[in-house]
Amino acid sequence: MSKYPTGKRKSVTPPKGKAKAKASENPSSYVLRMLLAASPYYVSGSMLAQKLKMSRVGIWSRINKLRQAGLSIDASQNRGYRLSAEPDLLNQPLLEAWIKECRKSCKVFVFDEVDSTNSVTERLLANGEKAPFAVLANTQNEGRGRLGRNWHSPKGGNLYLSIGLRPDVDLIKLRSFTLWQGIQIGNLLRSLTGINDISVKWPNDLVHKGKKLGGMLTEASIDCERVRSLVFGFGLNVNYPKSRFPKSLSKIATSIEGLKGESFRIHEIAAKIIKTSLGAYRDCLKGNAEKNLLERWEEFDALADQKVGISSGKDTIIGTAKGIDASGALKVKLRNGRFRAIQAGEVTLRG
């Protein structure tokens, strides 16, 4: 369980701007939105009943169902209710409440188990689902990484997320999309967790001192050099202790909990990543990403001045990483002193 701030012995009415429930809003999501807005204070059951036009018994019944779903909600006589803790398993009403708390509108689909969130997103796009939208799951049985690799996706504590987009723009506008997403999400995680040395390993990993913290997988449908649809997949190790990693990953992967020694609220992280990712997407469409890419990359570059090997097919290039160029290609200084721009490949450190 991930805790919320300790409750205060006081009942409050949430800010007016957050007090209205739209007809389309899930009542459970509305209740949780009000609890988030008032945290760490209590919210009056009478006020919730009035806003939702139901009885106080009806509010109590809804609160009880949320408790049965794994949420910890305190009740205090004459004060009301407050959210005190959440589970690592995703709860759709709570995620929707957090997205609204972030002042963002984005439809979300939450599943317990899927083959791959990217695959589900692709199917939804193919079936005409309006973009943008996000797909999240508690576990994946066919999670996908780069180059066809399997993404280890155990249940509980980690984030498996994909965002469906329909840009319909020239491919060149999105050539730095994944790198810019890494920079923006890395910056968000630094702020949320206080881990200031989270960095981006070209082309698609979030790392901490060489250990993998998260990964990105961007897949696009391209027609005549225009990107018609886009799926941005993101996996993040959140509340997953080192002891639970399989031996094959324990030396090369880490988690936020493992680095900080405490659990984090996965719904808050998920909502803020969705908001950040959509903002990064808009940056790309407006040209702001490429304008600022080189400067921001220096702050997050995990490979700067390190000896690397880049494998592409049967060929391996050895050299020293020297940042990226304006197109997002990795610049490598070869042993003969010449520079080479690498557009794609698998990068390993050579010590």
The 8 nearest C-alpha neighbors of each residue, nearest first, counted from 0:
[[1, 86, 85, 84, 2, 87, 262, 264],
 [2, 0, 85, 84, 264, 262, 263, 86],
 [1, 3, 84, 83, 0, 85, 4, 264],
 [2, 4, 83, 84, 5, 82, 1, 39],
 [5, 3, 39, 6, 2, 83, 38, 84],
 [4, 6, 39, 3, 7, 83, 2, 40],
 [7, 5, 39, 40, 4, 8, 81, 41],
 [6, 8, 40, 9, 39, 5, 41, 10],
 [9, 7, 6, 40, 10, 41, 78, 75],
 [8, 10, 7, 40, 41, 78, 11, 6],
 [9, 11, 41, 78, 42, 40, 43, 79],
 [12, 10, 42, 41, 13, 40, 9, 37],
 [11, 13, 42, 14, 37, 10, 43, 46],
 [14, 12, 37, 36, 33, 11, 18, 15],
 [15, 13, 16, 17, 18, 12, 36, 37],
 [16, 14, 18, 17, 13, 19, 12, 36],
 [15, 17, 14, 18, 19, 13, 36, 20],
 [16, 18, 15, 14, 19, 13, 33, 36],
 [19, 17, 15, 16, 13, 14, 20, 33],
 [20, 18, 17, 21, 50, 16, 15, 29],
 [19, 21, 29, 24, 22, 18, 50, 51],
 [22, 20, 24, 23, 19, 25, 29, 26],
 [21, 23, 24, 20, 25, 26, 19, 51],
 [24, 22, 21, 25, 20, 26, 29, 28],
 [25, 23, 21, 22, 26, 20, 29, 28],
 [24, 26, 28, 27, 29, 23, 92, 22],
 [27, 25, 29, 28, 24, 30, 51, 20],
 [28, 26, 30, 29, 25, 92, 31, 61],
 [27, 29, 92, 25, 31, 96, 26, 30],
 [28, 30, 32, 26, 27, 31, 33, 25],
 [31, 29, 27, 33, 32, 28, 26, 34],
 [32, 30, 34, 28, 33, 29, 96, 35],
 [33, 31, 96, 29, 35, 30, 34, 28],
 [32, 34, 36, 30, 31, 35, 37, 13],
 [33, 35, 31, 37, 32, 36, 81, 38],
 [36, 34, 32, 38, 33, 37, 31, 82],
 [35, 37, 33, 34, 38, 13, 32, 100],
 [36, 38, 13, 34, 35, 40, 39, 33],
 [39, 37, 40, 35, 36, 34, 81, 41],
 [38, 40, 6, 4, 7, 37, 5, 41],
 [41, 39, 38, 7, 37, 6, 9, 10],
 [40, 42, 10, 81, 80, 79, 78, 9],
 [43, 41, 79, 80, 10, 11, 12, 34],
 [42, 44, 79, 46, 45, 78, 10, 47],
 [43, 45, 47, 79, 46, 48, 55, 42],
 [46, 44, 48, 43, 47, 49, 55, 79],
 [45, 47, 49, 43, 48, 44, 50, 12],
 [48, 46, 44, 50, 49, 45, 51, 43],
 [49, 47, 53, 45, 51, 46, 55, 54],
 [48, 50, 52, 46, 47, 51, 45, 53],
 [51, 49, 47, 52, 48, 46, 20, 19],
 [50, 52, 48, 49, 53, 47, 20, 26],
 [53, 51, 49, 50, 48, 54, 47, 55],
 [52, 54, 48, 51, 57, 49, 55, 58],
 [55, 53, 57, 56, 48, 58, 52, 49],
 [54, 56, 58, 57, 48, 59, 44, 45],
 [57, 55, 59, 54, 58, 60, 53, 48],
 [56, 58, 54, 60, 55, 59, 53, 61],
 [59, 57, 55, 61, 60, 56, 62, 48],
 [58, 60, 56, 62, 57, 61, 63, 55],
 [61, 59, 63, 57, 58, 62, 56, 64],
 [62, 60, 58, 64, 63, 59, 57, 65],
 [63, 61, 59, 65, 60, 64, 58, 66],
 [62, 64, 66, 60, 61, 65, 59, 67],
 [65, 63, 67, 61, 66, 62, 68, 60],
 [64, 66, 68, 62, 63, 67, 70, 61],
 [67, 65, 70, 63, 69, 68, 64, 71],
 [66, 68, 64, 69, 65, 63, 70, 62],
 [67, 69, 65, 66, 70, 64, 90, 63],
 [70, 68, 66, 67, 86, 71, 65, 85],
 [71, 69, 66, 85, 65, 68, 72, 84],
 [70, 72, 84, 83, 66, 85, 82, 69],
 [73, 71, 82, 83, 81, 70, 66, 80],
 [72, 74, 81, 80, 82, 83, 71, 75],
 [75, 73, 80, 79, 72, 81, 76, 78],
 [76, 74, 78, 79, 77, 80, 73, 41],
 [75, 77, 78, 79, 74, 80, 43, 44],
 [78, 76, 79, 75, 43, 10, 44, 74],
 [79, 77, 10, 75, 76, 43, 41, 9],
 [78, 80, 43, 42, 44, 75, 41, 74],
 [79, 81, 74, 41, 42, 73, 75, 72],
 [80, 82, 41, 73, 72, 34, 83, 42],
 [81, 83, 72, 84, 34, 71, 73, 3],
 [82, 84, 3, 71, 72, 2, 81, 73],
 [85, 83, 2, 71, 1, 3, 0, 82],
 [84, 86, 70, 1, 0, 71, 2, 69],
 [87, 85, 0, 88, 69, 70, 1, 84],
 [86, 88, 156, 155, 89, 0, 265, 85],
 [89, 87, 155, 86, 137, 90, 156, 154],
 [90, 88, 91, 87, 137, 266, 109, 136],
 [89, 91, 93, 92, 94, 88, 68, 109],
 [90, 92, 94, 93, 109, 95, 89, 108],
 [93, 91, 28, 95, 94, 90, 27, 96],
 [92, 94, 96, 95, 91, 90, 28, 31],
 [93, 95, 91, 97, 266, 96, 92, 90],
 [96, 94, 98, 92, 93, 97, 91, 28],
 [97, 95, 32, 93, 28, 99, 94, 98],
 [96, 98, 100, 94, 99, 95, 270, 267],
 [99, 97, 270, 101, 95, 100, 96, 103],
 [98, 100, 102, 101, 96, 97, 103, 95],
 [99, 101, 97, 102, 98, 96, 32, 36],
 [102, 100, 98, 99, 103, 97, 271, 270],
 [103, 101, 99, 100, 98, 104, 274, 97],
 [102, 104, 99, 101, 98, 105, 274, 100],
 [103, 105, 99, 106, 98, 102, 274, 101],
 [104, 106, 132, 107, 103, 131, 133, 98],
 [105, 107, 132, 133, 104, 108, 131, 95],
 [106, 108, 133, 132, 134, 105, 109, 95],
 [107, 109, 134, 133, 135, 110, 106, 91],
 [108, 110, 135, 136, 91, 134, 107, 111],
 [111, 109, 136, 112, 135, 108, 137, 113],
 [110, 112, 137, 136, 138, 109, 113, 89],
 [113, 111, 138, 110, 139, 136, 137, 114],
 [114, 112, 139, 115, 140, 116, 136, 138],
 [113, 115, 141, 140, 139, 142, 116, 112],
 [116, 114, 142, 118, 117, 113, 139, 141],
 [115, 117, 119, 118, 161, 134, 120, 160],
 [116, 118, 120, 115, 119, 161, 232, 121],
 [119, 117, 121, 115, 120, 116, 122, 114],
 [118, 120, 116, 122, 121, 117, 123, 115],
 [121, 119, 117, 123, 118, 122, 163, 116],
 [120, 122, 118, 124, 119, 123, 117, 125],
 [123, 121, 125, 119, 120, 124, 126, 118],
 [122, 124, 126, 120, 128, 125, 121, 119],
 [125, 123, 121, 127, 128, 126, 122, 120],
 [124, 126, 122, 123, 127, 121, 128, 120],
 [127, 125, 123, 124, 128, 122, 121, 129],
 [126, 128, 124, 125, 129, 123, 130, 122],
 [129, 127, 124, 123, 126, 130, 125, 132],
 [128, 130, 127, 131, 132, 124, 165, 164],
 [131, 129, 164, 132, 163, 165, 128, 124],
 [130, 132, 164, 163, 129, 105, 162, 133],
 [131, 133, 106, 130, 163, 105, 162, 107],
 [132, 134, 162, 107, 161, 108, 163, 106],
 [133, 135, 108, 161, 160, 107, 116, 109],
 [136, 134, 160, 109, 159, 108, 110, 116],
 [137, 135, 110, 111, 138, 109, 159, 112],
 [136, 138, 111, 154, 112, 155, 88, 89],
 [137, 139, 154, 112, 136, 152, 153, 111],
 [140, 138, 113, 142, 114, 152, 115, 141],
 [139, 141, 114, 142, 113, 138, 115, 152],
 [140, 142, 114, 115, 139, 143, 149, 150],
 [143, 141, 150, 115, 139, 149, 140, 152],
 [144, 142, 149, 150, 148, 141, 147, 115],
 [143, 145, 148, 150, 149, 147, 216, 146],
 [144, 146, 147, 148, 216, 143, 215, 149],
 [145, 147, 148, 144, 345, 143, 149, 344],
 [146, 148, 145, 144, 143, 149, 150, 142],
 [149, 147, 144, 146, 145, 143, 150, 142],
 [148, 150, 143, 144, 142, 151, 147, 141],
 [149, 151, 142, 143, 144, 152, 148, 141],
 [150, 152, 149, 153, 142, 139, 140, 143],
 [153, 151, 139, 138, 150, 142, 154, 140],
 [154, 152, 138, 151, 155, 139, 157, 137],
 [153, 155, 138, 137, 152, 156, 157, 88],
 [156, 154, 87, 88, 157, 137, 153, 138],
 [155, 157, 238, 87, 239, 237, 88, 154],
 [158, 156, 236, 237, 235, 155, 238, 159],
 [157, 159, 235, 234, 160, 236, 237, 156],
 [160, 158, 234, 135, 136, 233, 157, 235],
 [159, 161, 135, 233, 134, 232, 158, 116],
 [160, 162, 232, 134, 231, 117, 116, 133],
 [163, 161, 133, 231, 230, 132, 134, 232],
 [162, 164, 230, 132, 131, 120, 130, 229],
 [165, 163, 229, 131, 130, 228, 166, 230],
 [164, 166, 228, 227, 167, 229, 130, 163],
 [165, 167, 168, 227, 164, 228, 226, 229],
 [168, 166, 227, 226, 165, 225, 228, 169],
 [169, 167, 225, 166, 226, 170, 172, 227],
 [170, 168, 225, 171, 172, 224, 226, 167],
 [169, 171, 225, 172, 224, 173, 226, 168],
 [170, 172, 174, 173, 169, 224, 168, 175],
 [173, 171, 170, 169, 174, 284, 283, 168],
 [174, 172, 176, 171, 175, 170, 283, 284],
 [173, 175, 171, 176, 172, 170, 326, 327],
 [176, 174, 173, 178, 327, 177, 179, 326],
 [175, 177, 173, 179, 174, 178, 180, 283],
 [178, 176, 180, 179, 175, 181, 203, 217],
 [179, 177, 181, 180, 175, 176, 182, 202],
 [180, 178, 182, 176, 181, 177, 175, 183],
 [181, 179, 177, 183, 178, 182, 279, 184],
 [182, 180, 178, 184, 179, 183, 185, 199],
 [181, 183, 179, 185, 180, 184, 186, 178],
 [182, 184, 186, 180, 185, 181, 179, 187],
 [183, 185, 187, 181, 186, 182, 180, 188],
 [186, 184, 182, 188, 187, 183, 181, 189],
 [185, 187, 183, 189, 184, 188, 182, 190],
 [188, 186, 184, 190, 185, 189, 191, 183],
 [189, 187, 191, 185, 190, 186, 192, 184],
 [188, 190, 195, 194, 186, 193, 187, 192],
 [189, 191, 187, 188, 193, 192, 186, 194],
 [192, 190, 188, 189, 193, 187, 268, 194],
 [191, 193, 194, 189, 190, 188, 255, 259],
 [192, 194, 189, 190, 195, 191, 188, 259],
 [195, 193, 189, 192, 196, 197, 188, 190],
 [194, 196, 189, 193, 197, 190, 192, 188],
 [197, 195, 194, 198, 207, 189, 208, 299],
 [196, 198, 207, 195, 206, 194, 185, 189],
 [199, 197, 299, 301, 206, 205, 196, 300],
 [200, 198, 205, 301, 299, 300, 204, 206],
 [199, 201, 301, 204, 202, 205, 302, 203],
 [202, 200, 203, 199, 204, 329, 302, 178],
 [201, 203, 200, 178, 204, 177, 199, 343],
 [202, 204, 215, 201, 214, 200, 177, 178],
 [205, 203, 214, 200, 199, 213, 206, 215],
 [204, 206, 199, 213, 212, 198, 214, 211],
 [207, 205, 211, 212, 210, 198, 209, 197],
 [206, 208, 197, 210, 209, 198, 196, 211],
 [209, 207, 210, 206, 196, 197, 301, 198],
 [208, 210, 207, 206, 211, 251, 301, 252],
 [211, 209, 252, 251, 207, 206, 208, 253],
 [210, 212, 206, 252, 213, 253, 205, 251],
 [211, 213, 206, 253, 205, 254, 236, 252],
 [214, 212, 235, 205, 234, 211, 204, 236],
 [213, 215, 204, 234, 233, 203, 205, 235],
 [214, 216, 233, 203, 232, 204, 217, 234],
 [215, 217, 232, 231, 145, 144, 233, 218],
 [218, 216, 231, 230, 232, 215, 219, 177],
 [219, 217, 230, 229, 216, 231, 220, 232],
 [218, 220, 229, 228, 221, 230, 226, 217],
 [219, 221, 228, 227, 226, 229, 222, 218],
 [222, 220, 226, 225, 227, 219, 224, 223],
 [221, 223, 225, 224, 226, 227, 220, 167],
 [222, 224, 225, 221, 226, 169, 170, 227],
 [225, 223, 222, 170, 169, 221, 226, 171],
 [226, 224, 169, 170, 168, 222, 221, 223],
 [225, 227, 221, 167, 168, 170, 228, 220],
 [226, 228, 167, 220, 165, 221, 166, 225],
 [229, 227, 165, 220, 164, 226, 219, 166],
 [228, 230, 219, 164, 218, 163, 165, 220],
 [231, 229, 163, 218, 162, 217, 219, 232],
 [232, 230, 217, 162, 161, 216, 229, 218],
 [233, 231, 161, 216, 215, 160, 117, 217],
 [234, 232, 215, 160, 214, 161, 159, 216],
 [233, 235, 159, 213, 214, 158, 160, 215],
 [234, 236, 213, 158, 157, 237, 212, 233],
 [235, 237, 254, 157, 212, 213, 239, 255],
 [236, 238, 157, 255, 254, 239, 156, 235],
 [239, 237, 156, 256, 262, 157, 240, 255],
 [238, 240, 156, 237, 254, 236, 256, 241],
 [241, 239, 257, 242, 243, 256, 238, 254],
 [240, 242, 243, 244, 257, 249, 239, 253],
 [243, 241, 240, 244, 249, 245, 239, 246],
 [244, 242, 241, 240, 245, 239, 249, 246],
 [243, 245, 249, 241, 242, 248, 246, 240],
 [246, 244, 247, 248, 249, 243, 242, 241],
 [247, 245, 249, 248, 244, 250, 243, 242],
 [246, 248, 245, 249, 250, 244, 251, 252],
 [249, 247, 251, 246, 245, 250, 252, 244],
 [250, 248, 246, 244, 252, 251, 245, 247],
 [251, 249, 248, 252, 247, 246, 210, 253],
 [250, 252, 210, 248, 249, 211, 253, 209],
 [253, 251, 211, 210, 248, 249, 250, 212],
 [252, 254, 212, 210, 211, 257, 241, 236],
 [255, 253, 236, 257, 237, 256, 212, 239],
 [254, 256, 237, 258, 257, 259, 236, 238],
 [257, 255, 238, 261, 259, 260, 262, 254],
 [256, 258, 254, 240, 255, 260, 259, 241],
 [257, 259, 255, 256, 260, 254, 253, 194],
 [260, 258, 256, 261, 257, 255, 192, 194],
 [259, 261, 256, 257, 258, 262, 255, 240],
 [262, 260, 256, 259, 263, 257, 238, 255],
 [261, 263, 256, 238, 1, 264, 260, 0],
 [262, 264, 1, 265, 238, 261, 237, 256],
 [265, 263, 1, 267, 266, 268, 262, 85],
 [264, 266, 268, 267, 263, 269, 87, 237],
 [267, 265, 269, 94, 268, 264, 270, 97],
 [266, 268, 270, 265, 269, 264, 97, 271],
 [267, 269, 265, 271, 266, 270, 272, 264],
 [270, 268, 266, 272, 267, 271, 265, 273],
 [271, 269, 98, 273, 267, 272, 268, 97],
 [270, 272, 274, 268, 273, 269, 275, 267],
 [271, 273, 275, 269, 274, 270, 276, 268],
 [274, 272, 276, 270, 271, 275, 277, 269],
 [273, 275, 271, 277, 272, 276, 278, 270],
 [276, 274, 272, 278, 273, 277, 271, 279],
 [275, 277, 279, 273, 278, 274, 272, 180],
 [276, 278, 280, 274, 279, 275, 273, 281],
 [277, 279, 275, 281, 276, 280, 274, 282],
 [280, 278, 282, 276, 277, 281, 180, 275],
 [281, 279, 277, 283, 278, 282, 276, 284],
 [280, 282, 284, 278, 283, 279, 285, 277],
 [283, 281, 287, 279, 288, 285, 280, 284],
 [284, 282, 288, 286, 280, 281, 285, 287],
 [283, 285, 281, 282, 286, 172, 280, 173],
 [286, 284, 282, 283, 287, 281, 288, 172],
 [287, 285, 283, 288, 284, 289, 282, 290],
 [288, 286, 282, 290, 285, 289, 283, 291],
 [289, 287, 283, 282, 290, 291, 286, 292],
 [290, 288, 292, 291, 287, 286, 175, 325],
 [289, 291, 287, 288, 292, 286, 293, 325],
 [292, 290, 288, 289, 294, 293, 295, 287],
 [293, 291, 289, 295, 288, 294, 296, 290],
 [294, 292, 296, 295, 291, 297, 325, 323],
 [293, 295, 296, 292, 291, 297, 298, 290],
 [296, 294, 292, 297, 298, 293, 291, 299],
 [297, 295, 293, 299, 298, 294, 300, 292],
 [296, 298, 300, 295, 299, 294, 293, 322],
 [297, 299, 296, 295, 300, 294, 198, 182],
 [300, 298, 198, 296, 199, 297, 301, 182],
 [301, 299, 297, 302, 199, 303, 296, 298],
 [300, 302, 200, 198, 199, 303, 299, 206],
 [303, 301, 305, 300, 320, 200, 304, 201],
 [302, 304, 305, 320, 300, 321, 301, 322],
 [305, 303, 320, 321, 319, 302, 306, 322],
 [306, 304, 319, 302, 303, 320, 307, 348],
 [307, 305, 319, 349, 318, 348, 350, 320],
 [308, 306, 348, 349, 347, 318, 319, 317],
 [307, 309, 317, 347, 316, 346, 315, 348],
 [310, 308, 346, 316, 345, 315, 344, 307],
 [311, 309, 315, 345, 344, 314, 312, 308],
 [312, 310, 344, 314, 313, 315, 345, 309],
 [311, 313, 314, 310, 315, 344, 345, 309],
 [312, 314, 311, 315, 310, 316, 309, 344],
 [315, 313, 311, 312, 310, 316, 309, 344],
 [316, 314, 310, 309, 308, 311, 317, 313],
 [315, 317, 309, 308, 310, 318, 314, 333],
 [318, 316, 308, 307, 315, 333, 309, 319],
 [317, 319, 333, 332, 306, 307, 331, 334],
 [318, 320, 306, 332, 331, 305, 304, 307],
 [319, 321, 331, 304, 305, 303, 302, 322],
 [322, 320, 330, 331, 304, 303, 319, 332],
 [323, 321, 330, 320, 303, 329, 324, 300],
 [322, 324, 329, 330, 328, 327, 321, 325],
 [323, 325, 327, 326, 328, 330, 329, 322],
 [324, 326, 327, 293, 323, 289, 328, 292],
 [327, 325, 324, 328, 175, 174, 323, 289],
 [328, 326, 324, 323, 325, 175, 329, 174],
 [327, 329, 342, 341, 323, 324, 326, 340],
 [330, 328, 323, 341, 340, 322, 331, 327],
 [331, 329, 340, 323, 321, 322, 339, 320],
 [330, 332, 320, 339, 319, 338, 321, 318],
 [333, 331, 338, 319, 318, 337, 336, 320],
 [332, 334, 318, 336, 335, 337, 338, 331],
 [333, 335, 336, 318, 332, 337, 317, 319],
 [334, 336, 333, 337, 332, 338, 318, 317],
 [337, 335, 333, 334, 332, 338, 318, 331],
 [336, 338, 333, 335, 332, 339, 334, 331],
 [339, 337, 332, 331, 333, 330, 336, 340],
 [338, 340, 331, 330, 341, 332, 337, 333],
 [341, 339, 330, 329, 328, 331, 342, 338],
 [342, 340, 329, 328, 343, 339, 330, 344],
 [341, 343, 328, 340, 329, 344, 327, 326],
 [344, 342, 341, 345, 311, 328, 202, 329],
 [343, 345, 311, 310, 309, 346, 342, 341],
 [344, 346, 310, 309, 311, 347, 343, 308],
 [345, 347, 309, 308, 344, 307, 310, 348],
 [348, 346, 308, 307, 349, 309, 345, 310],
 [347, 349, 307, 350, 306, 308, 346, 305],
 [348, 350, 307, 306, 347, 308, 305, 317],
 [349, 348, 306, 305, 307, 347, 308, 319]]
